C-alpha cells in the first residue's frame, strides 16, 4: 500500500465521512490533486459498500451457528462411524479365528486338550464361550444398528 502523499488526506476522508467540510479543506482540495483523488476514491468505495450492503443481507447468527453445529456433529458422526466399522471388521475376524481355532483343536485333539486338567479345560471353555457370546452380541448390535429406522 502506498503512503499518503499529502498530510491532509486523512482529514479529507474524515470530512467526507462526517460531512463537516471546513473552508480551509475545501480550498486545499481545489489545489491538491492527491486530496481530490483520495476524495473521489473514498466516494467510489463508499458507493460500492452501500450497493453491497443493500443487496446482501447476511443470515441470522442463530442460523449460522446452527449450521456450524450441524457440520460439527456430522463430522463427529463420521469419525464414530469409521470406528464402529473397524470394530465390526475386527469382530468378524475374531469370530472367524475363534471358530477355526475351535474346529481345528477339536479335530486334532478331540474334546480333551493335552496338558490341561479338567479344571483348566472348564475355565478355557467358559472363557471361549464368554468371548464368543460377547463378540456375537457385539456383532449383532452393530450389524443391527446399520438398518435405518423410520417412524
C-alpha positions as a printed Julia matrix, in Angstrom:
151×3 Matrix{Float64}:
   0.0     0.0    0.0
   1.32    3.42  -0.89
   1.87    6.02   1.77
  -0.32    9.09   1.66
   1.22   11.79  -0.43
  -0.48   14.7    1.3
  -0.77   15.16   5.04
  -4.38   16.36   4.67
  -5.71   13.17   3.05
  -6.88   11.73   6.37
  -8.69   14.95   7.19
 -10.31   14.98   3.74
 -11.63   11.43   4.16
 -12.83   12.17   7.71
 -14.62   15.29   6.44
 -16.22   13.2    3.69
 -17.47   10.7    6.3
 -18.82   13.3    8.71
 -19.92   15.86   6.15
 -18.15   18.63   8.09
 -16.05   20.46   5.5
 -14.08   23.46   6.64
 -13.25   26.29   4.28
  -9.55   25.51   4.54
 -10.11   21.88   3.5
 -12.26   22.94   0.55
  -9.56   25.38  -0.56
  -6.85   22.79  -0.08
  -8.8    20.22  -2.12
  -9.06   22.64  -5.03
  -5.26   22.98  -5.12
  -4.16   19.41  -4.23
  -4.57   16.67  -6.83
  -3.73   13.93  -4.3
  -6.53   15.02  -1.97
  -9.0    15.24  -4.86
  -8.06   11.7   -5.92
  -8.41   10.46  -2.33
 -11.9    12.01  -2.03
 -13.01   10.57  -5.39
 -11.7     7.15  -4.44
 -13.32    7.29  -0.98
 -16.66    8.27  -2.53
 -16.46    5.41  -5.02
 -15.63    2.93  -2.27
 -18.46    4.22  -0.08
 -20.9     3.95  -3.02
 -19.79    0.36  -3.69
 -20.09   -0.51   0.01
 -23.63    0.92   0.11
 -24.58   -1.08  -3.0
 -23.26   -4.29  -1.5
 -24.96   -3.62   1.84
 -28.27   -3.01   0.06
 -28.05   -6.26  -1.94
 -26.59   -8.57   0.66
 -28.31   -9.41   3.9
 -26.28  -11.89   5.95
 -28.21  -14.77   7.51
 -29.14  -14.52  11.17
 -26.37  -15.53  13.54
 -28.52  -18.3   15.03
 -28.79  -19.87  11.58
 -25.02  -19.68  11.03
 -24.41  -21.15  14.49
 -26.89  -24.0   13.87
 -25.22  -24.83  10.55
 -21.79  -24.9   12.2
 -23.07  -27.16  14.98
 -24.72  -29.46  12.44
 -21.45  -29.68  10.5
 -19.53  -30.42  13.72
 -21.97  -33.17  14.7
 -21.85  -34.71  11.22
 -18.04  -34.78  11.33
 -18.14  -36.45  14.77
 -20.68  -38.97  13.49
 -18.45  -39.71  10.51
 -15.47  -40.37  12.8
 -17.59  -42.61  15.06
 -18.96  -44.48  12.05
 -15.44  -45.25  10.85
 -14.52  -46.54  14.32
 -17.62  -48.75  14.52
 -16.87  -50.09  11.03
 -13.33  -51.02  12.17
 -14.81  -52.74  15.23
 -17.19  -54.71  13.01
 -14.33  -55.93  10.84
 -12.22  -56.81  13.9
 -15.17  -58.67  15.44
 -15.77  -60.67  12.29
 -12.08  -61.57  12.06
 -12.02  -62.52  15.75
 -15.12  -64.67  15.39
 -13.7   -66.42  12.31
 -10.38  -67.08  14.04
 -12.17  -68.35  17.16
 -14.32  -70.75  15.12
 -11.35  -72.0   13.05
  -9.26  -72.5   16.18
 -12.05  -74.36  17.91
 -12.73  -76.61  14.92
  -9.01  -77.34  14.46
  -8.49  -78.04  18.18
 -11.45  -80.42  18.25
 -10.33  -82.16  15.06
  -6.74  -82.66  16.2
  -7.14  -83.36  19.91
 -10.76  -84.28  20.32
 -12.54  -82.84  23.33
  -9.55  -83.27  25.65
  -6.61  -80.94  25.07
  -3.32  -82.41  26.29
  -1.7   -80.53  29.17
  -4.97  -79.28  30.57
  -6.6   -80.82  33.54
 -10.37  -80.79  33.84
 -10.45  -77.56  35.89
  -8.3   -75.63  33.38
 -10.27  -77.11  30.5
 -13.54  -75.93  32.02
 -12.1   -72.47  32.57
 -10.82  -72.33  28.98
 -14.18  -73.46  27.61
 -16.02  -70.93  29.78
 -13.67  -68.16  28.63
 -14.05  -69.1   24.98
 -17.83  -69.3   25.39
 -17.93  -65.92  27.11
 -15.73  -64.41  24.4
 -17.95  -65.9   21.7
 -21.05  -64.6   23.47
 -19.62  -61.08  23.82
 -18.3   -60.96  20.26
 -21.57  -62.36  18.92
 -23.71  -59.88  20.85
 -21.45  -57.0   19.83
 -21.63  -58.02  16.19
 -25.38  -58.47  16.4
 -25.78  -54.99  17.89
 -23.52  -53.25  15.4
 -24.87  -55.05  12.37
 -28.46  -54.48  13.51
 -27.66  -50.79  14.05
 -26.9   -50.32  10.34
 -30.55  -50.6    9.43
 -32.18  -47.18   9.35
 -35.43  -46.99  11.22
 -38.2   -44.64  10.21
 -41.02  -43.62  12.42
